[in-house]
Amino acid sequence: MKTILYIEDNADNLKVLRLMINRLRPADEVIPSDTAERGLELANELQPDLILMDINLPRMNGYQALEILQNNVATSHIPVVAVTAYAMQENIRQGMAAGFAAYITKPVNMQELNHTLEMLLPVSNMAHIG
């Protein structure tokens, strides 16, 4: 089981992505946060396996939150994925240059989400090795 922190201020977007992840990875837990500030607290406290983050958040945007996560020794190892409506190529280049592990545009495509989750949260086969 993996823990995924999703920082998103739009309740509908949160609900949709949570349903998609539950369908793709029913054993994983999705923990919501509606602000970057609360998301940073949760990241420190829970040490999630992955953080999904909207860019356009109130008060502190996704880039500012990413920088704080990257500069904190307790959270710098956690991959952070941008999940955003900013879909132009320049936006994607800027996001990847800032250090996002992946960049997913809204509306979220189920195959793209699945590919990103498989890439960043590989399922362990160690239990099957005898």
Backbone as XML, in Angstrom:
<?xml version="1.0"?>
<chain id="A" units="angstrom">
  <residue number="1" name="MET">
    <atom name="N" x="0.831" y="-1.183" z="0.000"/>
    <atom name="CA" x="0.000" y="0.000" z="0.000"/>
    <atom name="C" x="0.879" y="1.251" z="0.000"/>
  </residue>
  <residue number="2" name="LYS">
    <atom name="N" x="0.521" y="2.181" z="-0.863"/>
    <atom name="CA" x="1.234" y="3.455" z="-0.953"/>
    <atom name="C" x="0.317" y="4.579" z="-0.474"/>
  </residue>
  <residue number="3" name="THR">
    <atom name="N" x="0.939" y="5.645" z="-0.006"/>
    <atom name="CA" x="0.193" y="6.812" z="0.449"/>
    <atom name="C" x="0.446" y="7.957" z="-0.523"/>
  </residue>
  <residue number="4" name="ILE">
    <atom name="N" x="-0.648" y="8.544" z="-1.013"/>
    <atom name="CA" x="-0.574" y="9.636" z="-1.971"/>
    <atom name="C" x="-1.253" y="10.855" z="-1.353"/>
  </residue>
  <residue number="5" name="LEU">
    <atom name="N" x="-0.508" y="11.939" z="-1.228"/>
    <atom name="CA" x="-1.056" y="13.204" z="-0.745"/>
    <atom name="C" x="-1.472" y="14.012" z="-1.964"/>
  </residue>
  <residue number="6" name="TYR">
    <atom name="N" x="-2.734" y="14.454" z="-1.994"/>
    <atom name="CA" x="-3.223" y="15.254" z="-3.117"/>
    <atom name="C" x="-3.590" y="16.640" z="-2.607"/>
  </residue>
  <residue number="7" name="ILE">
    <atom name="N" x="-2.825" y="17.643" z="-3.044"/>
    <atom name="CA" x="-3.040" y="19.028" z="-2.641"/>
    <atom name="C" x="-3.834" y="19.713" z="-3.752"/>
  </residue>
  <residue number="8" name="GLU">
    <atom name="N" x="-5.114" y="19.973" z="-3.474"/>
    <atom name="CA" x="-6.048" y="20.486" z="-4.480"/>
    <atom name="C" x="-7.148" y="21.263" z="-3.777"/>
  </residue>
  <residue number="9" name="ASP">
    <atom name="N" x="-7.377" y="22.513" z="-4.204"/>
    <atom name="CA" x="-8.388" y="23.340" z="-3.541"/>
    <atom name="C" x="-9.786" y="23.190" z="-4.132"/>
  </residue>
  <residue number="10" name="ASN">
    <atom name="N" x="-9.909" y="22.525" z="-5.269"/>
    <atom name="CA" x="-11.212" y="22.328" z="-5.904"/>
    <atom name="C" x="-11.758" y="20.956" z="-5.513"/>
  </residue>
  <residue number="11" name="ALA">
    <atom name="N" x="-12.871" y="20.942" z="-4.781"/>
    <atom name="CA" x="-13.428" y="19.694" z="-4.257"/>
    <atom name="C" x="-13.818" y="18.723" z="-5.364"/>
  </residue>
  <residue number="12" name="ASP">
    <atom name="N" x="-14.332" y="19.231" z="-6.489"/>
    <atom name="CA" x="-14.725" y="18.357" z="-7.593"/>
    <atom name="C" x="-13.504" y="17.674" z="-8.219"/>
  </residue>
  <residue number="13" name="ASN">
    <atom name="N" x="-12.438" y="18.447" z="-8.436"/>
    <atom name="CA" x="-11.211" y="17.868" z="-8.990"/>
    <atom name="C" x="-10.642" y="16.809" z="-8.049"/>
  </residue>
  <residue number="14" name="LEU">
    <atom name="N" x="-10.681" y="17.099" z="-6.766"/>
    <atom name="CA" x="-10.195" y="16.151" z="-5.768"/>
    <atom name="C" x="-10.989" y="14.854" z="-5.830"/>
  </residue>
  <residue number="15" name="LYS">
    <atom name="N" x="-12.293" y="14.980" z="-5.882"/>
    <atom name="CA" x="-13.166" y="13.795" z="-5.913"/>
    <atom name="C" x="-12.900" y="12.938" z="-7.156"/>
  </residue>
  <residue number="16" name="VAL">
    <atom name="N" x="-12.805" y="13.587" z="-8.316"/>
    <atom name="CA" x="-12.583" y="12.861" z="-9.575"/>
    <atom name="C" x="-11.246" y="12.123" z="-9.554"/>
  </residue>
  <residue number="17" name="LEU">
    <atom name="N" x="-10.180" y="12.814" z="-9.167"/>
    <atom name="CA" x="-8.869" y="12.166" z="-9.174"/>
    <atom name="C" x="-8.797" y="11.048" z="-8.139"/>
  </residue>
  <residue number="18" name="ARG">
    <atom name="N" x="-9.431" y="11.267" z="-7.005"/>
    <atom name="CA" x="-9.453" y="10.236" z="-5.965"/>
    <atom name="C" x="-10.153" y="8.970" z="-6.484"/>
  </residue>
  <residue number="19" name="LEU">
    <atom name="N" x="-11.264" y="9.146" z="-7.186"/>
    <atom name="CA" x="-11.974" y="7.999" z="-7.773"/>
    <atom name="C" x="-11.106" y="7.281" z="-8.806"/>
  </residue>
  <residue number="20" name="MET">
    <atom name="N" x="-10.397" y="8.065" z="-9.619"/>
    <atom name="CA" x="-9.526" y="7.469" z="-10.633"/>
    <atom name="C" x="-8.418" y="6.646" z="-9.979"/>
  </residue>
  <residue number="21" name="ILE">
    <atom name="N" x="-7.787" y="7.193" z="-8.953"/>
    <atom name="CA" x="-6.705" y="6.477" z="-8.274"/>
    <atom name="C" x="-7.251" y="5.234" z="-7.580"/>
  </residue>
  <residue number="22" name="ASN">
    <atom name="N" x="-8.416" y="5.352" z="-6.946"/>
    <atom name="CA" x="-9.012" y="4.181" z="-6.288"/>
    <atom name="C" x="-9.314" y="3.073" z="-7.284"/>
  </residue>
  <residue number="23" name="ARG">
    <atom name="N" x="-9.680" y="3.457" z="-8.488"/>
    <atom name="CA" x="-9.952" y="2.445" z="-9.526"/>
    <atom name="C" x="-8.650" y="1.792" z="-10.022"/>
  </residue>
  <residue number="24" name="LEU">
    <atom name="N" x="-7.620" y="2.617" z="-10.203"/>
    <atom name="CA" x="-6.341" y="2.110" z="-10.707"/>
    <atom name="C" x="-5.550" y="1.351" z="-9.640"/>
  </residue>
  <residue number="25" name="ARG">
    <atom name="N" x="-5.608" y="1.839" z="-8.407"/>
    <atom name="CA" x="-4.780" y="1.311" z="-7.326"/>
    <atom name="C" x="-5.600" y="1.260" z="-6.035"/>
  </residue>
  <residue number="26" name="PRO">
    <atom name="N" x="-6.523" y="0.286" z="-5.943"/>
    <atom name="CA" x="-7.445" y="0.255" z="-4.804"/>
    <atom name="C" x="-6.768" y="0.111" z="-3.440"/>
  </residue>
  <residue number="27" name="ALA">
    <atom name="N" x="-5.572" y="-0.393" z="-3.380"/>
    <atom name="CA" x="-4.898" y="-0.575" z="-2.086"/>
    <atom name="C" x="-4.241" y="0.720" z="-1.593"/>
  </residue>
  <residue number="28" name="ASP">
    <atom name="N" x="-4.044" y="1.677" z="-2.486"/>
    <atom name="CA" x="-3.371" y="2.918" z="-2.098"/>
    <atom name="C" x="-4.332" y="3.864" z="-1.400"/>
  </residue>
  <residue number="29" name="GLU">
    <atom name="N" x="-3.780" y="4.680" z="-0.515"/>
    <atom name="CA" x="-4.573" y="5.642" z="0.236"/>
    <atom name="C" x="-4.313" y="7.043" z="-0.303"/>
  </residue>
  <residue number="30" name="VAL">
    <atom name="N" x="-5.383" y="7.791" z="-0.591"/>
    <atom name="CA" x="-5.276" y="9.171" z="-1.040"/>
    <atom name="C" x="-5.674" y="10.076" z="0.113"/>
  </residue>
  <residue number="31" name="ILE">
    <atom name="N" x="-4.768" y="10.950" z="0.509"/>
    <atom name="CA" x="-5.011" y="11.892" z="1.602"/>
    <atom name="C" x="-5.158" y="13.283" z="0.994"/>
  </residue>
  <residue number="32" name="PRO">
    <atom name="N" x="-6.293" y="13.940" z="1.226"/>
    <atom name="CA" x="-6.517" y="15.257" z="0.628"/>
    <atom name="C" x="-6.013" y="16.411" z="1.487"/>
  </residue>
  <residue number="33" name="SER">
    <atom name="N" x="-5.652" y="17.485" z="0.808"/>
    <atom name="CA" x="-5.361" y="18.756" z="1.466"/>
    <atom name="C" x="-5.870" y="19.848" z="0.545"/>
  </residue>
  <residue number="34" name="ASP">
    <atom name="N" x="-6.606" y="20.822" z="1.078"/>
    <atom name="CA" x="-7.158" y="21.870" z="0.221"/>
    <atom name="C" x="-6.312" y="23.140" z="0.193"/>
  </residue>
  <residue number="35" name="THR">
    <atom name="N" x="-5.174" y="23.128" z="0.912"/>
    <atom name="CA" x="-4.239" y="24.260" z="0.834"/>
    <atom name="C" x="-2.810" y="23.743" z="0.793"/>
  </residue>
  <residue number="36" name="ALA">
    <atom name="N" x="-1.932" y="24.546" z="0.206"/>
    <atom name="CA" x="-0.519" y="24.178" z="0.171"/>
    <atom name="C" x="0.058" y="24.135" z="1.580"/>
  </residue>
  <residue number="37" name="GLU">
    <atom name="N" x="-0.352" y="25.087" z="2.413"/>
    <atom name="CA" x="0.177" y="25.144" z="3.777"/>
    <atom name="C" x="-0.136" y="23.865" z="4.542"/>
  </residue>
  <residue number="38" name="ARG">
    <atom name="N" x="-1.392" y="23.416" z="4.475"/>
    <atom name="CA" x="-1.776" y="22.171" z="5.157"/>
    <atom name="C" x="-1.082" y="20.978" z="4.494"/>
  </residue>
  <residue number="39" name="GLY">
    <atom name="N" x="-0.945" y="21.018" z="3.192"/>
    <atom name="CA" x="-0.255" y="19.945" z="2.482"/>
    <atom name="C" x="1.191" y="19.791" z="2.929"/>
  </residue>
  <residue number="40" name="LEU">
    <atom name="N" x="1.874" y="20.921" z="3.161"/>
    <atom name="CA" x="3.251" y="20.874" z="3.641"/>
    <atom name="C" x="3.321" y="20.240" z="5.027"/>
  </residue>
  <residue number="41" name="GLU">
    <atom name="N" x="2.361" y="20.589" z="5.885"/>
    <atom name="CA" x="2.305" y="19.979" z="7.222"/>
    <atom name="C" x="2.105" y="18.471" z="7.117"/>
  </residue>
  <residue number="42" name="LEU">
    <atom name="N" x="1.167" y="18.062" z="6.269"/>
    <atom name="CA" x="0.879" y="16.635" z="6.097"/>
    <atom name="C" x="2.067" y="15.886" z="5.504"/>
  </residue>
  <residue number="43" name="ALA">
    <atom name="N" x="2.761" y="16.512" z="4.563"/>
    <atom name="CA" x="3.939" y="15.879" z="3.956"/>
    <atom name="C" x="4.995" y="15.602" z="5.023"/>
  </residue>
  <residue number="44" name="ASN">
    <atom name="N" x="5.229" y="16.572" z="5.896"/>
    <atom name="CA" x="6.192" y="16.399" z="6.986"/>
    <atom name="C" x="5.757" y="15.301" z="7.943"/>
  </residue>
  <residue number="45" name="GLU">
    <atom name="N" x="4.496" y="15.331" z="8.296"/>
    <atom name="CA" x="3.951" y="14.434" z="9.307"/>
    <atom name="C" x="3.809" y="12.996" z="8.805"/>
  </residue>
  <residue number="46" name="LEU">
    <atom name="N" x="3.269" y="12.826" z="7.581"/>
    <atom name="CA" x="2.905" y="11.503" z="7.084"/>
    <atom name="C" x="3.958" y="10.846" z="6.200"/>
  </residue>
  <residue number="47" name="GLN">
    <atom name="N" x="4.866" y="11.649" z="5.654"/>
    <atom name="CA" x="5.879" y="11.121" z="4.727"/>
    <atom name="C" x="5.234" y="10.264" z="3.624"/>
  </residue>
  <residue number="48" name="PRO">
    <atom name="N" x="4.366" y="10.865" z="2.805"/>
    <atom name="CA" x="3.699" y="10.094" z="1.755"/>
    <atom name="C" x="4.696" y="9.588" z="0.715"/>
  </residue>
  <residue number="49" name="ASP">
    <atom name="N" x="4.281" y="8.597" z="-0.038"/>
    <atom name="CA" x="5.127" y="8.040" z="-1.101"/>
    <atom name="C" x="5.139" y="8.940" z="-2.332"/>
  </residue>
  <residue number="50" name="LEU">
    <atom name="N" x="4.075" y="9.745" z="-2.485"/>
    <atom name="CA" x="3.937" y="10.610" z="-3.655"/>
    <atom name="C" x="3.053" y="11.792" z="-3.276"/>
  </residue>
  <residue number="51" name="ILE">
    <atom name="N" x="3.346" y="12.953" z="-3.876"/>
    <atom name="CA" x="2.497" y="14.125" z="-3.699"/>
    <atom name="C" x="2.004" y="14.572" z="-5.069"/>
  </residue>
  <residue number="52" name="LEU">
    <atom name="N" x="0.702" y="14.707" z="-5.204"/>
    <atom name="CA" x="0.083" y="15.298" z="-6.386"/>
    <atom name="C" x="-0.316" y="16.711" z="-5.989"/>
  </residue>
  <residue number="53" name="MET">
    <atom name="N" x="0.029" y="17.699" z="-6.828"/>
    <atom name="CA" x="-0.214" y="19.079" z="-6.416"/>
    <atom name="C" x="-0.724" y="19.944" z="-7.556"/>
  </residue>
  <residue number="54" name="ASP">
    <atom name="N" x="-1.828" y="20.629" z="-7.269"/>
    <atom name="CA" x="-2.330" y="21.656" z="-8.173"/>
    <atom name="C" x="-1.320" y="22.813" z="-8.166"/>
  </residue>
  <residue number="55" name="ILE">
    <atom name="N" x="-1.250" y="23.549" z="-9.253"/>
    <atom name="CA" x="-0.355" y="24.708" z="-9.325"/>
    <atom name="C" x="-1.063" y="25.962" z="-8.796"/>
  </residue>
  <residue number="56" name="ASN">
    <atom name="N" x="-2.306" y="26.140" z="-9.215"/>
    <atom name="CA" x="-3.056" y="27.350" z="-8.891"/>
    <atom name="C" x="-3.799" y="27.168" z="-7.565"/>
  </residue>
  <residue number="57" name="LEU">
    <atom name="N" x="-3.075" y="27.373" z="-6.480"/>
    <atom name="CA" x="-3.646" y="27.251" z="-5.136"/>
    <atom name="C" x="-3.731" y="28.628" z="-4.501"/>
  </residue>
  <residue number="58" name="PRO">
    <atom name="N" x="-4.668" y="28.823" z="-3.575"/>
    <atom name="CA" x="-4.764" y="30.132" z="-2.912"/>
    <atom name="C" x="-3.563" y="30.374" z="-1.996"/>
  </residue>
  <residue number="59" name="ARG">
    <atom name="N" x="-3.214" y="31.624" z="-1.797"/>
    <atom name="CA" x="-2.122" y="32.087" z="-0.928"/>
    <atom name="C" x="-0.746" y="31.597" z="-1.388"/>
  </residue>
  <residue number="60" name="MET">
    <atom name="N" x="-0.478" y="30.301" z="-1.340"/>
    <atom name="CA" x="0.817" y="29.744" z="-1.767"/>
    <atom name="C" x="0.572" y="28.830" z="-2.968"/>
  </residue>
  <residue number="61" name="ASN">
    <atom name="N" x="1.224" y="29.127" z="-4.108"/>
    <atom name="CA" x="0.987" y="28.291" z="-5.287"/>
    <atom name="C" x="1.841" y="27.021" z="-5.259"/>
  </residue>
  <residue number="62" name="GLY">
    <atom name="N" x="1.608" y="26.157" z="-6.229"/>
    <atom name="CA" x="2.296" y="24.873" z="-6.286"/>
    <atom name="C" x="3.801" y="24.986" z="-6.447"/>
  </residue>
  <residue number="63" name="TYR">
    <atom name="N" x="4.265" y="26.005" z="-7.148"/>
    <atom name="CA" x="5.714" y="26.200" z="-7.305"/>
    <atom name="C" x="6.370" y="26.576" z="-5.978"/>
  </residue>
  <residue number="64" name="GLN">
    <atom name="N" x="5.705" y="27.447" z="-5.230"/>
    <atom name="CA" x="6.239" y="27.846" z="-3.925"/>
    <atom name="C" x="6.273" y="26.645" z="-2.968"/>
  </residue>
  <residue number="65" name="ALA">
    <atom name="N" x="5.207" y="25.862" z="-2.981"/>
    <atom name="CA" x="5.145" y="24.678" z="-2.119"/>
    <atom name="C" x="6.199" y="23.652" z="-2.526"/>
  </residue>
  <residue number="66" name="LEU">
    <atom name="N" x="6.395" y="23.456" z="-3.837"/>
    <atom name="CA" x="7.414" y="22.526" z="-4.323"/>
    <atom name="C" x="8.799" y="22.933" z="-3.822"/>
  </residue>
  <residue number="67" name="GLU">
    <atom name="N" x="9.095" y="24.225" z="-3.890"/>
    <atom name="CA" x="10.401" y="24.704" z="-3.441"/>
    <atom name="C" x="10.620" y="24.416" z="-1.951"/>
  </residue>
  <residue number="68" name="ILE">
    <atom name="N" x="9.589" y="24.608" z="-1.155"/>
    <atom name="CA" x="9.691" y="24.316" z="0.284"/>
    <atom name="C" x="9.918" y="22.820" z="0.502"/>
  </residue>
  <residue number="69" name="LEU">
    <atom name="N" x="9.189" y="21.993" z="-0.223"/>
    <atom name="CA" x="9.367" y="20.533" z="-0.107"/>
    <atom name="C" x="10.784" y="20.123" z="-0.501"/>
  </residue>
  <residue number="70" name="GLN">
    <atom name="N" x="11.297" y="20.706" z="-1.591"/>
    <atom name="CA" x="12.634" y="20.368" z="-2.083"/>
    <atom name="C" x="13.733" y="20.796" z="-1.102"/>
  </residue>
  <residue number="71" name="ASN">
    <atom name="N" x="13.505" y="21.889" z="-0.394"/>
    <atom name="CA" x="14.521" y="22.424" z="0.516"/>
    <atom name="C" x="14.423" y="21.882" z="1.936"/>
  </residue>
  <residue number="72" name="ASN">
    <atom name="N" x="13.466" y="21.005" z="2.174"/>
    <atom name="CA" x="13.280" y="20.398" z="3.491"/>
    <atom name="C" x="13.847" y="18.979" z="3.442"/>
  </residue>
  <residue number="73" name="VAL">
    <atom name="N" x="14.843" y="18.701" z="4.273"/>
    <atom name="CA" x="15.480" y="17.390" z="4.250"/>
    <atom name="C" x="14.475" y="16.257" z="4.521"/>
  </residue>
  <residue number="74" name="ALA">
    <atom name="N" x="13.413" y="16.555" z="5.259"/>
    <atom name="CA" x="12.415" y="15.536" z="5.595"/>
    <atom name="C" x="11.499" y="15.198" z="4.418"/>
  </residue>
  <residue number="75" name="THR">
    <atom name="N" x="11.400" y="16.100" z="3.427"/>
    <atom name="CA" x="10.473" y="15.858" z="2.311"/>
    <atom name="C" x="11.132" y="15.902" z="0.929"/>
  </residue>
  <residue number="76" name="SER">
    <atom name="N" x="12.406" y="16.213" z="0.869"/>
    <atom name="CA" x="13.057" y="16.403" z="-0.436"/>
    <atom name="C" x="13.098" y="15.133" z="-1.283"/>
  </residue>
  <residue number="77" name="HIS">
    <atom name="N" x="12.955" y="13.963" z="-0.660"/>
    <atom name="CA" x="12.996" y="12.692" z="-1.390"/>
    <atom name="C" x="11.642" y="12.302" z="-2.003"/>
  </residue>
  <residue number="78" name="ILE">
    <atom name="N" x="10.570" y="13.002" z="-1.627"/>
    <atom name="CA" x="9.223" y="12.623" z="-2.083"/>
    <atom name="C" x="8.971" y="13.200" z="-3.477"/>
  </residue>
  <residue number="79" name="PRO">
    <atom name="N" x="8.634" y="12.347" z="-4.453"/>
    <atom name="CA" x="8.321" y="12.880" z="-5.786"/>
    <atom name="C" x="7.030" y="13.699" z="-5.742"/>
  </residue>
  <residue number="80" name="VAL">
    <atom name="N" x="7.044" y="14.833" z="-6.453"/>
    <atom name="CA" x="5.887" y="15.718" z="-6.510"/>
    <atom name="C" x="5.461" y="15.843" z="-7.972"/>
  </residue>
  <residue number="81" name="VAL">
    <atom name="N" x="4.176" y="15.593" z="-8.226"/>
    <atom name="CA" x="3.622" y="15.652" z="-9.577"/>
    <atom name="C" x="2.677" y="16.838" z="-9.676"/>
  </residue>
  <residue number="82" name="ALA">
    <atom name="N" x="2.891" y="17.686" z="-10.672"/>
    <atom name="CA" x="1.964" y="18.788" z="-10.934"/>
    <atom name="C" x="0.707" y="18.218" z="-11.585"/>
  </residue>
  <residue number="83" name="VAL">
    <atom name="N" x="-0.452" y="18.623" z="-11.093"/>
    <atom name="CA" x="-1.740" y="18.264" z="-11.694"/>
    <atom name="C" x="-2.454" y="19.591" z="-11.906"/>
  </residue>
  <residue number="84" name="THR">
    <atom name="N" x="-2.496" y="20.044" z="-13.159"/>
    <atom name="CA" x="-2.890" y="21.430" z="-13.404"/>
    <atom name="C" x="-3.596" y="21.641" z="-14.734"/>
  </residue>
  <residue number="85" name="ALA">
    <atom name="N" x="-4.343" y="22.725" z="-14.804"/>
    <atom name="CA" x="-4.997" y="23.110" z="-16.056"/>
    <atom name="C" x="-4.036" y="23.868" z="-16.977"/>
  </residue>
  <residue number="86" name="TYR">
    <atom name="N" x="-2.872" y="24.279" z="-16.472"/>
    <atom name="CA" x="-1.883" y="24.968" z="-17.306"/>
    <atom name="C" x="-1.250" y="23.949" z="-18.252"/>
  </residue>
  <residue number="87" name="ALA">
    <atom name="N" x="-1.742" y="23.930" z="-19.500"/>
    <atom name="CA" x="-1.412" y="22.833" z="-20.399"/>
    <atom name="C" x="-0.542" y="23.212" z="-21.596"/>
  </residue>
  <residue number="88" name="MET">
    <atom name="N" x="-0.103" y="24.450" z="-21.682"/>
    <atom name="CA" x="0.745" y="24.845" z="-22.806"/>
    <atom name="C" x="2.136" y="24.222" z="-22.652"/>
  </residue>
  <residue number="89" name="GLN">
    <atom name="N" x="2.826" y="23.998" z="-23.777"/>
    <atom name="CA" x="4.156" y="23.386" z="-23.730"/>
    <atom name="C" x="5.110" y="24.167" z="-22.829"/>
  </residue>
  <residue number="90" name="GLU">
    <atom name="N" x="5.017" y="25.492" z="-22.865"/>
    <atom name="CA" x="5.879" y="26.316" z="-22.022"/>
    <atom name="C" x="5.596" y="26.079" z="-20.539"/>
  </residue>
  <residue number="91" name="ASN">
    <atom name="N" x="4.306" y="25.886" z="-20.191"/>
    <atom name="CA" x="3.945" y="25.571" z="-18.806"/>
    <atom name="C" x="4.561" y="24.242" z="-18.377"/>
  </residue>
  <residue number="92" name="ILE">
    <atom name="N" x="4.493" y="23.271" z="-19.252"/>
    <atom name="CA" x="5.030" y="21.941" z="-18.951"/>
    <atom name="C" x="6.546" y="22.016" z="-18.783"/>
  </residue>
  <residue number="93" name="ARG">
    <atom name="N" x="7.224" y="22.734" z="-19.696"/>
    <atom name="CA" x="8.680" y="22.906" z="-19.587"/>
    <atom name="C" x="9.050" y="23.593" z="-18.272"/>
  </residue>
  <residue number="94" name="GLN">
    <atom name="N" x="8.306" y="24.634" z="-17.925"/>
    <atom name="CA" x="8.564" y="25.370" z="-16.688"/>
    <atom name="C" x="8.380" y="24.455" z="-15.470"/>
  </residue>
  <residue number="95" name="GLY">
    <atom name="N" x="7.329" y="23.649" z="-15.477"/>
    <atom name="CA" x="7.070" y="22.740" z="-14.369"/>
    <atom name="C" x="8.161" y="21.702" z="-14.205"/>
  </residue>
  <residue number="96" name="MET">
    <atom name="N" x="8.592" y="21.121" z="-15.304"/>
    <atom name="CA" x="9.637" y="20.103" z="-15.235"/>
    <atom name="C" x="10.969" y="20.739" z="-14.809"/>
  </residue>
  <residue number="97" name="ALA">
    <atom name="N" x="11.252" y="21.948" z="-15.301"/>
    <atom name="CA" x="12.485" y="22.643" z="-14.918"/>
    <atom name="C" x="12.490" y="22.989" z="-13.430"/>
  </residue>
  <residue number="98" name="ALA">
    <atom name="N" x="11.311" y="23.245" z="-12.866"/>
    <atom name="CA" x="11.215" y="23.580" z="-11.442"/>
    <atom name="C" x="11.455" y="22.369" z="-10.550"/>
  </residue>
  <residue number="99" name="GLY">
    <atom name="N" x="11.311" y="21.169" z="-11.130"/>
    <atom name="CA" x="11.606" y="19.981" z="-10.348"/>
    <atom name="C" x="10.438" y="19.046" z="-10.108"/>
  </residue>
  <residue number="100" name="PHE">
    <atom name="N" x="9.297" y="19.297" z="-10.755"/>
    <atom name="CA" x="8.213" y="18.325" z="-10.636"/>
    <atom name="C" x="8.658" y="17.014" z="-11.275"/>
  </residue>
  <residue number="101" name="ALA">
    <atom name="N" x="8.314" y="15.901" z="-10.651"/>
    <atom name="CA" x="8.701" y="14.582" z="-11.164"/>
    <atom name="C" x="7.921" y="14.233" z="-12.424"/>
  </residue>
  <residue number="102" name="ALA">
    <atom name="N" x="6.727" y="14.800" z="-12.559"/>
    <atom name="CA" x="5.887" y="14.611" z="-13.741"/>
    <atom name="C" x="4.905" y="15.769" z="-13.782"/>
  </residue>
  <residue number="103" name="TYR">
    <atom name="N" x="4.241" y="15.927" z="-14.919"/>
    <atom name="CA" x="3.337" y="17.058" z="-15.126"/>
    <atom name="C" x="2.096" y="16.521" z="-15.822"/>
  </residue>
  <residue number="104" name="ILE">
    <atom name="N" x="0.975" y="16.497" z="-15.124"/>
    <atom name="CA" x="-0.283" y="15.984" z="-15.662"/>
    <atom name="C" x="-1.238" y="17.150" z="-15.841"/>
  </residue>
  <residue number="105" name="THR">
    <atom name="N" x="-1.846" y="17.239" z="-17.030"/>
    <atom name="CA" x="-2.778" y="18.333" z="-17.283"/>
    <atom name="C" x="-4.222" y="17.875" z="-17.088"/>
  </residue>
  <residue number="106" name="LYS">
    <atom name="N" x="-5.041" y="18.848" z="-16.669"/>
    <atom name="CA" x="-6.478" y="18.619" z="-16.485"/>
    <atom name="C" x="-7.193" y="18.957" z="-17.783"/>
  </residue>
  <residue number="107" name="PRO">
    <atom name="N" x="-8.268" y="18.262" z="-18.122"/>
    <atom name="CA" x="-8.801" y="17.116" z="-17.401"/>
    <atom name="C" x="-7.828" y="15.944" z="-17.455"/>
  </residue>
  <residue number="108" name="VAL">
    <atom name="N" x="-7.716" y="15.252" z="-16.348"/>
    <atom name="CA" x="-6.738" y="14.172" z="-16.218"/>
    <atom name="C" x="-7.153" y="12.979" z="-17.071"/>
  </residue>
  <residue number="109" name="ASN">
    <atom name="N" x="-6.186" y="12.499" z="-17.846"/>
    <atom name="CA" x="-6.371" y="11.308" z="-18.671"/>
    <atom name="C" x="-6.006" y="10.086" z="-17.830"/>
  </residue>
  <residue number="110" name="MET">
    <atom name="N" x="-6.901" y="9.106" z="-17.786"/>
    <atom name="CA" x="-6.718" y="7.915" z="-16.947"/>
    <atom name="C" x="-5.427" y="7.165" z="-17.311"/>
  </residue>
  <residue number="111" name="GLN">
    <atom name="N" x="-5.120" y="7.027" z="-18.590"/>
    <atom name="CA" x="-3.899" y="6.313" z="-18.995"/>
    <atom name="C" x="-2.646" y="7.073" z="-18.573"/>
  </residue>
  <residue number="112" name="GLU">
    <atom name="N" x="-2.673" y="8.383" z="-18.724"/>
    <atom name="CA" x="-1.525" y="9.196" z="-18.322"/>
    <atom name="C" x="-1.322" y="9.112" z="-16.806"/>
  </residue>
  <residue number="113" name="LEU">
    <atom name="N" x="-2.416" y="9.169" z="-16.059"/>
    <atom name="CA" x="-2.335" y="9.044" z="-14.605"/>
    <atom name="C" x="-1.768" y="7.686" z="-14.216"/>
  </residue>
  <residue number="114" name="ASN">
    <atom name="N" x="-2.277" y="6.642" z="-14.843"/>
    <atom name="CA" x="-1.801" y="5.288" z="-14.546"/>
    <atom name="C" x="-0.312" y="5.152" z="-14.847"/>
  </residue>
  <residue number="115" name="HIS">
    <atom name="N" x="0.121" y="5.662" z="-15.994"/>
    <atom name="CA" x="1.533" y="5.603" z="-16.374"/>
    <atom name="C" x="2.403" y="6.333" z="-15.344"/>
  </residue>
  <residue number="116" name="THR">
    <atom name="N" x="1.952" y="7.505" z="-14.921"/>
    <atom name="CA" x="2.707" y="8.299" z="-13.940"/>
    <atom name="C" x="2.788" y="7.564" z="-12.609"/>
  </residue>
  <residue number="117" name="LEU">
    <atom name="N" x="1.672" y="7.009" z="-12.159"/>
    <atom name="CA" x="1.669" y="6.280" z="-10.886"/>
    <atom name="C" x="2.569" y="5.044" z="-10.961"/>
  </residue>
  <residue number="118" name="GLU">
    <atom name="N" x="2.511" y="4.319" z="-12.077"/>
    <atom name="CA" x="3.368" y="3.133" z="-12.230"/>
    <atom name="C" x="4.840" y="3.516" z="-12.247"/>
  </residue>
  <residue number="119" name="MET">
    <atom name="N" x="5.156" y="4.652" z="-12.873"/>
    <atom name="CA" x="6.540" y="5.106" z="-12.978"/>
    <atom name="C" x="7.085" y="5.532" z="-11.605"/>
  </residue>
  <residue number="120" name="LEU">
    <atom name="N" x="6.263" y="6.251" z="-10.837"/>
    <atom name="CA" x="6.742" y="6.826" z="-9.582"/>
    <atom name="C" x="6.443" y="5.981" z="-8.346"/>
  </residue>
  <residue number="121" name="LEU">
    <atom name="N" x="5.498" y="5.050" z="-8.467"/>
    <atom name="CA" x="5.141" y="4.178" z="-7.341"/>
    <atom name="C" x="5.141" y="2.724" z="-7.805"/>
  </residue>
  <residue number="122" name="PRO">
    <atom name="N" x="6.303" y="2.194" z="-8.129"/>
    <atom name="CA" x="6.322" y="0.809" z="-8.611"/>
    <atom name="C" x="5.797" y="-0.144" z="-7.541"/>
  </residue>
  <residue number="123" name="VAL">
    <atom name="N" x="5.052" y="-1.121" z="-8.005"/>
    <atom name="CA" x="4.512" y="-2.130" z="-7.093"/>
    <atom name="C" x="5.613" y="-3.136" z="-6.811"/>
  </residue>
  <residue number="124" name="SER">
    <atom name="N" x="5.843" y="-3.407" z="-5.564"/>
    <atom name="CA" x="6.896" y="-4.333" z="-5.172"/>
    <atom name="C" x="6.481" y="-5.775" z="-5.439"/>
  </residue>
  <residue number="125" name="ASN">
    <atom name="N" x="7.398" y="-6.547" z="-6.004"/>
    <atom name="CA" x="7.166" y="-7.975" z="-6.226"/>
    <atom name="C" x="7.920" y="-8.815" z="-5.218"/>
  </residue>
  <residue number="126" name="MET">
    <atom name="N" x="8.494" y="-8.181" z="-4.217"/>
    <atom name="CA" x="9.312" y="-8.900" z="-3.244"/>
    <atom name="C" x="8.545" y="-9.997" z="-2.520"/>
  </residue>
  <residue number="127" name="ALA">
    <atom name="N" x="7.250" y="-9.811" z="-2.324"/>
    <atom name="CA" x="6.457" y="-10.803" z="-1.596"/>
    <atom name="C" x="6.362" y="-12.124" z="-2.358"/>
  </residue>
  <residue number="128" name="HIS">
    <atom name="N" x="6.563" y="-12.062" z="-3.675"/>
    <atom name="CA" x="6.422" y="-13.267" z="-4.487"/>
    <atom name="C" x="7.735" y="-14.041" z="-4.629"/>
  </residue>
  <residue number="129" name="ILE">
    <atom name="N" x="8.825" y="-13.465" z="-4.170"/>
    <atom name="CA" x="10.127" y="-14.129" z="-4.287"/>
    <atom name="C" x="10.248" y="-15.124" z="-3.145"/>
  </residue>
  <residue number="130" name="GLY">
    <atom name="N" x="10.520" y="-16.370" z="-3.503"/>
    <atom name="CA" x="10.474" y="-17.393" z="-2.472"/>
    <atom name="C" x="11.784" y="-17.852" z="-2.029"/>
  </residue>
</chain>
